[in-house]
């Protein structure tokens, strides 16, 4: 007698993709917060615009696709929520992501634009301090995405 094929719960791929994107961004933001942004203080001030331009160009190639995927997957979880997830979970995750994106485009990007014109310790300090918004929220999103994956996998 042949066993019936295993049936994945609805939305499993969506939940796993969302977890992968959230986990990637969580790890990346901790690196940025603890290593990359603080290290900017050691870049030569007279060459800082060149370093900043390099940073912005290369960072964009890494984070933009993952941020877009994470956004689409988070919205997808709200629209096609797996039955195992309480309705509030995907919604909280999406709201946190919207706050993250607002912080990125209203605070961090303008800091990088100012730094592209030249080294400014006050702008750099604000960049590092304000980035805690994203570090905390991406950490919470990573935990929430893991929790959703556990619930959806049951």
Protein Blocks (a to p, Z undefined) as FASTA:
>chain_A
ZZddddddehklmmmmmmmmmmmmmmmmmmmmmmmmmmmmmpcfklmmmmmmmmmmmmmm
mmmmmmmmmmmmmmmmmmmgcfklcfklmmmmmmmmmmmmmmmmmmmmmmmmmmmnoccf
klmmmmmmmmmmmmmmmmmmmmmmmmmmmmmmZZ
